[in-house]
Amino acid sequence: MLCALVSPGITAAEPLRIVALGDSLMAGYGLAEKDGFPAKLQAVLRAKGHDVEVINAGVSGDTASGGLTRLDWSVPKDAAAVILELGANDALRAVNPAETRKALDEALRRLRERKLEVLLAGMLAPPNMGAEYSAAFDRIYPELAQKHSVLLYPFFLDGVAAVEKLNQRDGIHPTAAGVDVIVERILPSVEKLIAQTRANQKD
């Protein structure tokens, strides 16, 4: 008779699990866990009525190839969707854009093969890398998003990059206030990700 103890409208369904797979920007480098992107995103989504769990699968220092190497165990079987944020370290280290593209292409292929919905968080090459490098690197994300039919958020650090007060002393990693800006700006895209995931679960 346990069901009699459950109020109308309350469901025992598991929360939608979204894996935030990325590098130090996702891991929350230099921040308390509660101030990192996954925790803040989860809090905002829950406040808006979304029954979700955002899993922090960020590893500081990861390149796109590094993220690919651990993808299969970083994204558990009960995951429903993935926010994929990789490539910032590739650009900082001047990794050949072809190598970055290959790794992200394979990561997206594997995720889609598992029927997971994906939001690809794009990156832009630093201005000091030069026009040729930037042109090759920056087009990776929109082209792969189109190829694999996934949602695209063009630039993960939109509104934060190069804004001194929103970054830590290194000028690269956002402060807690910087994370708030990222969450606010990416939120509509994440809500689209959730809607697509819920719709596919009904099929």
Residue frames as qw, qx, qy, qz and C-alpha x, y, z in Angstrom:
[[0.000, 0.883, 0.470, 0.000, 0.00, 0.00, 0.00],
 [0.460, -0.355, 0.050, 0.812, 3.00, 2.29, -0.34],
 [0.183, 0.377, 0.484, 0.768, 1.39, 3.92, -3.36],
 [0.255, -0.809, -0.512, -0.135, -1.26, 5.36, -1.06],
 [0.492, -0.664, -0.112, 0.551, 1.46, 7.41, 0.64],
 [0.383, -0.002, 0.365, 0.849, 2.44, 9.14, -2.58],
 [0.227, 0.604, 0.269, -0.716, 0.69, 12.43, -3.25],
 [0.639, 0.643, 0.419, 0.052, -1.07, 12.91, -6.60],
 [0.371, 0.921, -0.113, 0.047, 1.24, 14.25, -9.28],
 [0.289, -0.734, 0.613, 0.050, 4.41, 12.95, -7.62],
 [0.900, 0.341, -0.254, -0.102, 6.30, 10.40, -9.66],
 [0.773, -0.501, 0.350, 0.171, 8.94, 7.90, -8.61],
 [0.781, 0.578, 0.016, 0.235, 10.68, 8.29, -11.94],
 [0.693, -0.292, 0.043, 0.658, 14.43, 8.79, -11.87],
 [0.062, 0.861, -0.046, -0.503, 15.74, 12.28, -12.63],
 [0.741, 0.659, -0.005, 0.128, 17.07, 12.95, -16.12],
 [0.680, -0.525, 0.230, 0.457, 20.83, 12.45, -15.92],
 [0.493, 0.860, -0.070, 0.112, 22.89, 14.91, -17.95],
 [0.808, -0.261, 0.073, 0.523, 26.63, 14.30, -18.12],
 [0.131, 0.978, -0.138, -0.089, 28.76, 17.44, -18.32],
 [0.894, -0.026, 0.197, 0.402, 31.82, 16.06, -20.11],
 [0.337, 0.907, -0.064, 0.244, 34.72, 18.44, -20.50],
 [0.603, 0.303, -0.388, 0.627, 37.95, 19.92, -19.20],
 [0.303, -0.170, -0.513, 0.785, 38.79, 22.31, -16.33],
 [0.258, -0.148, -0.115, -0.948, 36.02, 24.69, -17.43],
 [0.707, -0.289, -0.476, -0.436, 33.56, 21.92, -16.69],
 [0.663, -0.149, -0.636, 0.365, 35.43, 20.51, -13.69],
 [0.351, -0.904, -0.184, -0.161, 35.30, 23.88, -11.91],
 [0.693, 0.146, -0.261, 0.655, 39.01, 24.58, -11.62],
 [0.211, 0.205, -0.280, 0.914, 39.76, 26.90, -8.71],
 [0.477, -0.349, -0.074, -0.803, 36.18, 26.87, -7.45],
 [0.420, -0.076, 0.774, -0.468, 34.23, 25.17, -4.68],
 [0.151, 0.195, 0.936, 0.252, 32.12, 22.31, -6.02],
 [0.172, 0.692, 0.631, -0.307, 28.92, 24.29, -5.46],
 [0.110, 0.783, -0.076, -0.608, 30.26, 27.12, -7.62],
 [0.254, -0.196, 0.774, 0.546, 31.21, 24.99, -10.62],
 [0.378, 0.123, -0.444, -0.803, 29.20, 24.84, -13.83],
 [0.392, -0.192, -0.875, -0.211, 27.50, 21.45, -13.27],
 [0.199, -0.398, -0.728, 0.521, 26.28, 22.33, -9.76],
 [0.132, 0.363, 0.118, -0.915, 25.07, 25.79, -10.71],
 [0.363, 0.047, -0.613, -0.700, 23.36, 24.53, -13.86],
 [0.334, -0.284, -0.899, 0.016, 21.61, 21.78, -11.91],
 [0.077, -0.408, -0.559, 0.717, 20.40, 24.28, -9.30],
 [0.249, 0.287, -0.141, -0.914, 18.97, 26.64, -11.92],
 [0.389, -0.034, -0.772, -0.502, 17.29, 23.82, -13.84],
 [0.276, -0.347, -0.864, 0.238, 15.71, 22.41, -10.71],
 [0.038, 0.380, 0.345, -0.857, 14.51, 25.86, -9.70],
 [0.379, 0.229, -0.345, -0.827, 12.73, 26.00, -13.06],
 [0.808, 0.045, 0.284, -0.514, 11.02, 22.68, -12.38],
 [0.713, 0.422, -0.540, -0.148, 13.26, 20.31, -14.32],
 [0.859, -0.414, 0.288, -0.085, 13.87, 16.99, -12.56],
 [0.725, 0.587, -0.315, 0.175, 17.50, 16.60, -13.56],
 [0.725, -0.582, 0.212, 0.301, 20.88, 15.55, -12.23],
 [0.493, 0.822, -0.275, 0.074, 23.92, 17.16, -13.84],
 [0.914, -0.287, 0.092, 0.272, 26.96, 14.90, -13.44],
 [0.001, 0.910, -0.375, -0.176, 30.37, 16.56, -13.35],
 [0.924, 0.076, 0.256, 0.273, 32.60, 14.62, -15.74],
 [0.312, 0.918, -0.198, 0.147, 35.17, 17.37, -16.20],
 [0.858, -0.268, 0.039, 0.437, 38.89, 16.66, -15.95],
 [0.046, -0.936, 0.183, 0.298, 41.35, 19.53, -15.79],
 [0.223, -0.572, 0.663, 0.427, 43.89, 19.51, -18.60],
 [0.645, 0.268, 0.712, 0.075, 41.90, 17.26, -20.90],
 [0.121, 0.308, -0.504, -0.797, 42.22, 17.77, -24.62],
 [0.762, 0.193, -0.125, -0.605, 39.59, 16.52, -27.04],
 [0.643, 0.268, -0.717, -0.039, 41.64, 13.34, -27.49],
 [0.056, 0.167, -0.809, 0.561, 41.91, 12.90, -23.72],
 [0.561, 0.070, 0.336, -0.754, 38.18, 13.24, -23.31],
 [0.771, 0.251, -0.410, -0.418, 37.61, 10.69, -26.05],
 [0.380, 0.288, -0.854, 0.207, 39.89, 8.21, -24.31],
 [0.037, 0.063, 0.814, -0.576, 37.72, 8.20, -21.18],
 [0.455, -0.058, -0.208, -0.864, 34.36, 8.81, -22.83],
 [0.619, -0.151, -0.715, -0.288, 32.97, 5.28, -22.47],
 [0.505, -0.336, -0.700, 0.378, 33.38, 5.17, -18.69],
 [0.065, -0.087, -0.243, 0.964, 32.78, 8.88, -18.07],
 [0.527, -0.023, -0.181, -0.830, 29.29, 8.65, -19.56],
 [0.316, -0.055, 0.900, -0.297, 27.47, 5.94, -17.57],
 [0.001, -0.246, -0.898, -0.366, 24.79, 3.68, -18.98],
 [0.030, -0.692, -0.687, 0.220, 22.02, 5.55, -17.19],
 [0.088, -0.383, 0.089, 0.915, 22.96, 8.87, -18.78],
 [0.458, 0.664, 0.581, -0.108, 20.23, 10.41, -20.93],
 [0.403, 0.892, 0.074, 0.192, 22.08, 13.37, -22.44],
 [0.718, -0.225, 0.010, 0.658, 25.54, 14.92, -22.65],
 [0.126, 0.986, -0.063, -0.086, 26.91, 18.45, -22.70],
 [0.867, 0.072, 0.106, 0.482, 30.22, 18.04, -24.54],
 [0.005, 0.992, -0.127, 0.007, 32.76, 20.78, -23.82],
 [0.788, -0.288, 0.313, 0.445, 36.25, 19.97, -25.07],
 [0.619, 0.603, 0.214, 0.455, 38.87, 21.68, -27.19],
 [0.146, -0.985, 0.068, -0.065, 39.95, 24.69, -25.13],
 [0.616, -0.595, 0.438, 0.274, 43.23, 23.02, -24.17],
 [0.743, 0.318, 0.435, 0.398, 43.80, 21.98, -27.77],
 [0.297, 0.887, 0.139, 0.325, 43.71, 25.60, -28.86],
 [0.372, -0.899, 0.231, 0.006, 45.89, 26.78, -25.98],
 [0.668, -0.401, 0.556, 0.290, 48.49, 24.15, -26.88],
 [0.333, 0.614, -0.439, -0.565, 48.24, 24.75, -30.63],
 [0.562, 0.040, 0.825, 0.043, 47.13, 21.18, -31.29],
 [0.028, 0.025, -0.682, -0.731, 46.53, 20.60, -34.99],
 [0.553, 0.119, 0.176, -0.806, 42.83, 21.39, -35.59],
 [0.670, 0.165, -0.615, -0.383, 42.58, 18.22, -37.67],
 [0.336, 0.040, -0.879, 0.335, 43.44, 16.18, -34.55],
 [0.244, 0.114, 0.512, -0.816, 40.86, 18.04, -32.46],
 [0.628, 0.187, -0.221, -0.722, 38.24, 17.54, -35.15],
 [0.562, 0.129, -0.805, -0.141, 38.97, 13.82, -35.41],
 [0.148, -0.043, -0.837, 0.524, 38.60, 13.31, -31.66],
 [0.368, 0.204, 0.344, -0.839, 35.37, 15.30, -31.36],
 [0.606, 0.200, -0.481, -0.601, 33.96, 13.61, -34.45],
 [0.483, 0.023, -0.874, 0.045, 34.55, 10.18, -32.91],
 [0.035, 0.108, 0.696, -0.709, 33.17, 11.28, -29.53],
 [0.512, 0.216, 0.064, -0.829, 29.97, 12.49, -31.15],
 [0.592, 0.155, -0.688, -0.390, 29.71, 9.32, -33.23],
 [0.311, -0.033, -0.902, 0.298, 29.92, 7.16, -30.12],
 [0.191, 0.183, 0.531, -0.805, 27.42, 9.22, -28.18],
 [0.582, 0.234, -0.167, -0.760, 24.91, 9.24, -31.00],
 [0.497, 0.120, -0.842, -0.173, 25.42, 5.51, -31.49],
 [0.154, -0.168, -0.844, 0.485, 24.25, 5.16, -27.90],
 [0.134, -0.670, -0.624, -0.380, 21.13, 7.19, -28.79],
 [0.360, -0.560, -0.366, 0.651, 22.17, 10.02, -26.47],
 [0.199, 0.928, 0.232, 0.215, 21.11, 13.59, -27.08],
 [0.651, -0.164, -0.053, 0.740, 24.08, 15.97, -27.15],
 [0.069, 0.994, 0.077, -0.033, 24.66, 19.68, -26.71],
 [0.758, 0.172, -0.010, 0.629, 28.03, 20.53, -28.24],
 [0.235, -0.927, -0.066, 0.284, 29.62, 23.49, -26.46],
 [0.691, 0.612, 0.008, 0.386, 31.86, 25.23, -28.95],
 [0.549, -0.599, 0.062, 0.579, 35.21, 26.90, -28.44],
 [0.446, 0.889, -0.029, 0.101, 37.05, 29.67, -30.26],
 [0.787, 0.095, -0.142, 0.593, 40.79, 29.79, -30.78],
 [0.339, -0.741, -0.110, 0.569, 42.66, 32.56, -28.91],
 [0.394, 0.910, 0.013, -0.125, 43.39, 35.58, -31.12],
 [0.175, -0.778, 0.564, 0.213, 47.15, 35.09, -30.76],
 [0.725, -0.006, 0.672, 0.149, 46.96, 31.79, -32.65],
 [0.055, -0.283, 0.555, 0.780, 46.64, 33.65, -35.94],
 [0.597, 0.294, -0.035, -0.746, 43.94, 33.85, -38.57],
 [0.554, 0.252, -0.731, -0.310, 44.74, 30.58, -40.34],
 [0.172, -0.006, -0.925, 0.338, 44.67, 28.50, -37.17],
 [0.315, 0.218, 0.485, -0.786, 41.53, 30.23, -35.90],
 [0.596, 0.269, -0.298, -0.695, 39.70, 29.67, -39.17],
 [0.523, 0.135, -0.832, -0.125, 40.48, 25.95, -39.12],
 [0.129, -0.069, -0.844, 0.516, 39.70, 25.53, -35.42],
 [0.323, 0.167, 0.334, -0.870, 36.56, 27.65, -35.09],
 [0.629, 0.157, -0.358, -0.671, 34.65, 25.87, -37.83],
 [0.193, 0.096, -0.972, 0.095, 35.08, 22.46, -36.20],
 [0.191, 0.202, 0.754, -0.595, 32.10, 22.85, -33.90],
 [0.563, 0.396, 0.106, -0.717, 29.36, 24.11, -36.25],
 [0.517, 0.363, -0.662, -0.403, 30.40, 21.60, -38.91],
 [0.183, 0.054, -0.966, 0.172, 30.38, 18.64, -36.52],
 [0.345, 0.239, 0.576, -0.701, 27.11, 19.72, -34.94],
 [0.624, 0.400, -0.173, -0.649, 25.52, 19.69, -38.37],
 [0.408, 0.312, -0.837, -0.187, 27.13, 16.39, -39.34],
 [0.197, -0.073, -0.940, 0.271, 25.87, 14.57, -36.24],
 [0.370, -0.562, -0.476, -0.566, 22.57, 16.45, -35.89],
 [0.501, -0.448, -0.562, 0.482, 23.26, 17.70, -32.38],
 [0.115, -0.969, -0.219, -0.028, 22.51, 20.99, -30.67],
 [0.611, 0.259, -0.130, 0.737, 25.24, 23.61, -30.75],
 [0.272, -0.931, -0.126, 0.207, 26.07, 26.35, -28.27],
 [0.621, 0.728, -0.116, 0.267, 28.65, 28.27, -30.34],
 [0.365, 0.519, -0.486, 0.601, 31.02, 29.49, -27.60],
 [0.631, -0.448, -0.603, 0.193, 31.00, 28.10, -24.06],
 [0.429, -0.352, -0.285, 0.781, 32.75, 31.20, -22.66],
 [0.081, 0.611, 0.400, 0.678, 30.45, 33.70, -24.37],
 [0.333, -0.842, -0.155, -0.396, 30.17, 36.83, -22.25],
 [0.755, -0.637, 0.082, 0.132, 33.02, 35.73, -19.97],
 [0.803, 0.125, 0.127, 0.569, 36.15, 35.37, -22.09],
 [0.409, 0.336, 0.008, 0.848, 38.51, 38.36, -21.68],
 [0.352, -0.775, -0.142, -0.505, 36.23, 39.98, -19.07],
 [0.285, 0.419, -0.660, 0.555, 38.67, 40.52, -16.20],
 [0.414, -0.303, 0.467, -0.720, 36.15, 40.64, -13.35],
 [0.901, 0.012, 0.028, -0.433, 34.58, 37.34, -14.45],
 [0.852, 0.292, -0.409, 0.146, 37.83, 35.39, -14.59],
 [0.787, -0.554, -0.010, 0.270, 40.32, 34.12, -12.05],
 [0.265, -0.810, 0.321, 0.414, 43.86, 35.48, -11.90],
 [0.535, -0.103, 0.690, 0.476, 44.99, 33.25, -14.75],
 [0.294, 0.444, -0.212, -0.820, 42.58, 35.05, -17.08],
 [0.287, 0.101, -0.856, -0.418, 41.32, 31.71, -18.38],
 [0.272, -0.333, -0.899, 0.080, 39.07, 30.10, -15.80],
 [0.275, -0.627, -0.266, -0.678, 35.82, 31.79, -14.77],
 [0.100, -0.161, 0.643, -0.742, 35.04, 32.90, -11.24],
 [0.151, 0.398, 0.863, -0.272, 31.78, 31.88, -9.59],
 [0.299, 0.654, 0.180, -0.672, 30.25, 35.05, -11.05],
 [0.208, 0.432, -0.650, -0.589, 31.61, 34.07, -14.45],
 [0.030, 0.118, 0.990, 0.073, 29.97, 30.66, -14.15],
 [0.271, 0.553, 0.576, -0.538, 26.67, 32.40, -13.42],
 [0.329, 0.601, -0.241, -0.687, 26.95, 34.22, -16.75],
 [0.132, 0.223, -0.896, -0.360, 27.76, 30.99, -18.61],
 [0.133, 0.302, 0.921, -0.207, 24.79, 29.20, -17.03],
 [0.313, 0.610, 0.317, -0.655, 22.43, 32.07, -17.82],
 [0.323, 0.564, -0.418, -0.634, 23.48, 32.20, -21.46],
 [0.177, 0.180, -0.931, -0.265, 23.58, 28.48, -22.15],
 [0.375, 0.137, 0.738, -0.544, 20.33, 27.74, -20.28],
 [0.678, 0.417, 0.029, -0.605, 17.97, 28.00, -23.30],
 [0.518, 0.438, -0.699, -0.227, 20.14, 25.50, -25.19],
 [0.003, -0.139, 0.940, -0.311, 20.16, 23.10, -22.24],
 [0.532, 0.246, 0.506, -0.632, 16.38, 23.33, -21.98],
 [0.681, 0.449, -0.335, -0.472, 16.17, 22.41, -25.67],
 [0.286, 0.340, -0.894, 0.054, 18.43, 19.44, -24.89],
 [0.276, 0.036, 0.810, -0.516, 16.10, 18.35, -22.09],
 [0.649, 0.371, 0.159, -0.645, 13.00, 18.74, -24.29],
 [0.595, 0.445, -0.591, -0.313, 14.56, 16.65, -27.08],
 [0.116, 0.235, -0.936, 0.235, 15.63, 13.98, -24.61],
 [0.439, 0.155, 0.643, -0.609, 12.19, 13.76, -23.01],
 [0.680, 0.426, -0.113, -0.586, 10.54, 13.56, -26.42],
 [0.493, 0.401, -0.757, -0.150, 12.81, 10.72, -27.51],
 [0.116, -0.135, 0.897, -0.404, 12.13, 8.82, -24.29],
 [0.605, 0.261, 0.405, -0.634, 8.44, 8.76, -25.19],
 [0.596, 0.448, -0.466, -0.477, 9.07, 7.28, -28.64]]
